[in-house]
Structures are given as structure tokens and as C-alpha cells.
Amino acid sequence: MADTFRPVAGDVEILQREHCFQGFYRLDRLQLRHRLFRGGMSRPMSRELFVRHDAVCVLPYDPWQDCVVLNEQFRVGLLGKVDNPWMLEMVAGLIDKDEQPEAVAHREAEEEAGLALTALWPVSRYFPSAGGSDEQVHLYLGRCDSSGAGGIYGLDEEDEDIRVHVWPFARALQAVEDGQLINAACIIALQWLALHRDEVRRAWQ
């Protein structure tokens, strides 16, 4: 089996970079070429890049009750794609330049779900759409006490309207199987927890 490609200096050449749009996010257009597997360089190509802050997603998990906490909120990207544009998802937020991912996880859990996380377990880092975006997601499991969790949360200045749910782990995992949970971070985190749940509960109880 062949090794994966290991680039060296000069294997990607940025010929031009243009800032096309700047709002909450940024859109750049790059003219570039890159090394080919068969040798030599590609011809110059144009690629649009959606530039945004890296993100943190954390699945609050109560190891004593074997429950997870999920957020429900409206998502504009679902319009025209599914019947219901209100999505069940994890606590999530963007990383400011001077923040550590762990700090974002604690802050967002408080803002979005009223939860104090007492421990974090790193799950994964991944790029959700590397063909056109530079966003990287830091994924965590967060230990919480789910008793009393629930209600409506979110920041008015960010137009957030978030309803908090507490589900038994088994129900959440079945929702992945049934296609009710269609958020990538949720699917990854719940399947990871299904593999590591006994270890997590022994460590966190």
C-alpha cells in the first residue's frame, strides 16, 4: 500500500489571492497550482475559499444518568433542503484569535445550555468541508450534571434562540440510526461515545 503524499516547499504555489467578500465570514478567490501524483505541476486553477474561524463543538454528557444534552435551533442552511429547518445539534461556538478551544467549550456550554462542564474529553479534530472552506472543528465530550437541564437559552445580540433537550444516550444514538440527527458533529460524537462509553463512565463517575 502506497504512503500518503507528503508535501515539501514549493508543492503548492499561490499565484494570486483576491478578497471577494467580507462580512461575518470572508470569501477569497485563489489562483494556484499544485504538485501532481504523476509528477510535475498542475495547470493554474481558480478556487473559491470560504474563510471562517475554527469552531468548537462539545457534546455534554452525564455519565451518572447516561444522558446527553442537545440544542435545537433554526439553521438557515437547511432551508429548501429538508422539511424542518430547526436542527438538533451540540453546543458549539467559534474560536476568537486569542482563545483556546477548551475555553470556548466551557463558555458556549454556559451560554447555550446553562451548563457548567466539569471535564472535557477530546474526541477529534476534522475539516467539515475542506473542498471549499478552511474551517477546522475541535470536537469534545463534556462532563455535566443533566439534572435540571433544559429551557430556552442564547444571546439576544447574536439572535440566538436555543431550546435545550436532555435525551438518554440510547435515544440519541437511535436518532442517528433513524436519520433524525443530521448534524455531522453530533453523528461523529455519538458514534465515538458508543465505542468509548464504558471507558468514559468508569473514568468520570
Long-range contacts (C-beta under 8 A, 24 or more apart in sequence): 5-35, 5-37, 7-35, 11-35, 13-41, 15-44, 20-48, 25-50, 25-51, 25-52, 26-50, 26-51, 26-52, 27-51, 47-132, 48-132, 49-132, 49-133, 49-134, 50-129, 50-132, 50-133, 50-134, 50-135, 51-133, 51-134, 52-94, 52-133, 52-134, 52-135, 53-94, 53-95, 53-96, 53-135, 54-94, 54-95, 54-101, 54-135, 54-136, 54-137, 54-138, 55-92, 55-93, 55-94, 55-95, 55-135, 55-136, 55-137, 55-138, 56-92, 56-93, 56-94, 56-95, 56-101, 56-104, 56-105, 56-108, 56-137, 56-138, 56-139, 56-140, 57-89, 57-90, 57-91, 57-92, 57-137, 57-138, 57-139, 57-140, 57-185, 57-189, 58-90, 58-91, 58-92, 58-105, 58-108, 58-109, 58-117, 58-120, 58-139, 58-140, 58-141, 58-142, 59-90, 59-91, 59-123, 59-139, 59-140, 59-141, 59-142, 59-185, 59-186, 59-189, 59-190, 59-193, 60-90, 60-91, 60-109, 60-113, 60-115, 60-117, 60-142, 60-143, 60-144, 60-146, 60-149, 61-141, 61-142, 61-143, 61-144, 61-169, 61-193, 61-200, 62-143, 62-144, 62-145, 62-146, 62-147, 62-166, 63-143, 63-200, 63-201, 63-204, 63-205, 64-145, 64-205, 65-146, 65-147, 65-168, 66-168, 66-169, 66-170, 66-197, 66-201, 67-146, 67-166, 67-167, 67-168, 67-169, 68-166, 68-167, 68-169, 68-172, 68-190, 68-193, 69-113, 69-115, 69-144, 69-146, 69-149, 69-164, 69-165, 69-166, 69-167, 70-164, 70-165, 70-166, 70-167, 70-172, 70-186, 71-112, 71-113, 71-153, 71-162, 71-163, 71-164, 71-165, 72-162, 72-163, 72-164, 72-165, 73-154, 73-160, 73-161, 73-162, 73-163, 74-161, 82-182, 87-182, 87-183, 88-165, 88-175, 88-180, 88-181, 88-183, 88-186, 89-183, 89-185, 89-186, 90-183, 90-185, 90-186, 90-189, 91-115, 91-142, 92-185, 95-138, 101-138, 101-140, 102-140, 104-138, 105-138, 105-140, 105-142, 109-142, 109-144, 111-153, 111-154, 111-155, 112-153, 112-154, 112-160, 112-162, 112-164, 113-149, 113-153, 113-162, 113-164, 114-149, 114-151, 114-153, 114-164, 115-142, 115-144, 115-149, 116-144, 116-145, 117-142, 117-143, 117-144, 118-143, 118-144, 118-145, 119-143, 119-204, 121-200, 123-188, 123-189, 123-192, 124-188, 124-192, 126-188, 128-184, 137-185, 139-185, 139-188, 139-189, 141-189, 141-192, 141-193, 141-200, 143-204, 169-193, 169-197
